[in-house]
Amino acid sequence: MVLACLSPNGVDTYDLAQPPARLLVATQNGVVQVERKQDAQQWSVTGTSLEGLHISSLMREPVHGRLFAGVHSSGLYCSKDDGRSWQPAMTGLAHEHVFSLSLIRKGSDVELYAGTEPAHLYRSTDYGETWQELTALQDVPGRENWNFPPPPHIAHVKHVGCDPRDPRKIYVCVEQGALLVSDDAGASFREIHFQNETYKLNKDVHRVVFNPQDPDEMYVPGGDGISRSCDGGRTWEHLTTPEMRLAYPDQFYIPAEAGGDLFAVGGGTPPNMWRQTGNARTAVVTSKDCGRTWQQVRGGLPEEIAGNFEAATMMTWPGGFGFLTGSTDGEIYASFDQGRSWALIAENVGAVSKCVHARNIEMGRAAVRQLAAQPKQS
C-alpha cells in the first residue's frame, strides 16, 4: 500500500508510484494512521502509534523504506515494518528534542539528517543505525544570539536541504537565527545574509527550496514572508510581507510538472496574533508569476480556516502530483489533482503542531470566549 507522511518538520515531498492509500500523520498524541478504503474515496483513521508523544517530524527513507519519527523532548524512533512498531534510534544523538528530519539523495543512496533543539545537527550514513554530529554548526559566528520567541527561548534546526547539483552543498535553516550553507558537506558553515531593509522580524528561516528547472533560483519562506534569489544566493529579493494574505509561510513547493507555478502554505497572521484571536486564518496560496502576485487556492478549501496548517506534503507520481495539509484542529485536507480541488479526508486526528502553536490558538480562543462572557456595560 503506497504510503506518504505528513508532519510539521519532516520530509515534505514524496515521489510515489501512484497516489497514496495510506498516510502517517504527526500529531501531539502520536502517529495517526489514515487509510483510504479500497476502490473508494472515503478515508478513515485506522490506528495510532507512539501514543502520548508529541511528534514533530516524520520521514520515510526511500532505499530500505525505514520510517523515522522525531519527538519533542523524547528522542528519535525508527520503524522497519511500515509503522506497525517503533524502536528508539538514538545511537550517537546527544539531544532528545529531535525537531526536524531531512534526507539528501546521493545517487542511489541517501544521507539522513536530524536537527535538534537546541540547534545541533546530526547525520546518518547507515540509514539511521548511528548518528554523528556536524560540530561545525557550533562554530558559526553569532550563534550566541540565536533565539526562539516562545519559552524556553531556545533555537532549533528547522530544515536541511542541499543544492540539487551538488549534495556536498548543504543549507541549514535555524529558527530563529540564520540561513547557513556548507560547501564541504558540513565540515564548515557560513551565514547567507538574505535580509534587507524591508524585514521587520528576526532571522526566522523555515526552509530553503530550489526551482527544479533552474537551481540558481532559490526561495526562503520564513516568519517575515518569502525571499527569492535568482543567482544562487548572492542577491535576494523580498517577495512577500506579513501584510499579504500569507503572513506566516512555512511549506513551499515548486512542482516540476506545474510549469513554474509556486505553492505556499501557512498562517494568514503570525503566531503572536493567534494568542489573541484564536484564529490563524491559514491558507494555501499559489503564484504564476515567480512570486510577484499570489492568489488563494480554494477548490473545496474554506475561505478561512481557524486552525493553522502546520504541516503539508507534496506527493508526485507518474503523470500527476497532489498535496496534503494538516491543521492544529486535527483536520487533514488533500488534493490529488495538482491542487485544483480539495477534500477534507479526516477530522479529529489530534493537533498537528510544530511546537506550541496549537496551544497559542487555544489560548486565543479561551481569551475570546472570556471576553464574550463578560457583562456588557450599559
Secondary structure as UniProt FT lines:
FT   STRAND          3..6
FT   STRAND          13..15
FT   STRAND          22..27
FT   TURN            28..29
FT   STRAND          30..36
FT   TURN            38..39
FT   STRAND          43..49
FT   TURN            51..52
FT   STRAND          55..60
FT   TURN            62..64
FT   STRAND          67..71
FT   TURN            72..74
FT   STRAND          75..79
FT   TURN            82..83
FT   STRAND          87..88
FT   TURN            91..92
FT   STRAND          98..106
FT   TURN            107..108
FT   STRAND          109..116
FT   STRAND          121..124
FT   TURN            127..128
FT   STRAND          132..133
FT   HELIX           135..139
FT   TURN            141..142
FT   HELIX           143..145
FT   TURN            151..152
FT   STRAND          156..163
FT   TURN            164..165
FT   STRAND          166..175
FT   TURN            176..177
FT   STRAND          178..182
FT   TURN            185..186
FT   STRAND          190..192
FT   TURN            197..198
FT   STRAND          209..211
FT   TURN            212..213
FT   STRAND          214..222
FT   TURN            223..224
FT   STRAND          225..229
FT   TURN            232..233
FT   STRAND          237..238
FT   TURN            242..243
FT   STRAND          248..253
FT   HELIX           256..258
FT   TURN            259..260
FT   STRAND          262..267
FT   HELIX           271..277
FT   STRAND          282..287
FT   TURN            290..291
FT   STRAND          295..296
FT   TURN            299..300
FT   STRAND          309..317
FT   TURN            318..319
FT   STRAND          320..327
FT   TURN            328..329
FT   STRAND          332..335
FT   TURN            338..339
FT   STRAND          343..346
FT   HELIX           357..373
//
